[in-house]
Amino acid sequence: MIKTDKRILLERVYGMLVNDLEIRNTITAKDKRILRKALNGIVGWKFVPIFVIINYKGDYYFICKVKANNR
């Protein structure tokens, strides 16, 4: 179960009820393909997914650790 403070934060940030969300910290191969396709063309940054959030409509939201690629 999500702590109350995290629930309030998610509701405020995403404007959704937490009950309508699937929140996972395990990233599947399908999730990685979706993220890779969404980030196609972004150069100079590395996105490492930490959480994936899926709402009842099938929209994906990724929480990522982001690093600038060293050149």
Order of alpha helices (4+ residues) and beta strands (2+ residues): alpha-beta-alpha-beta-beta
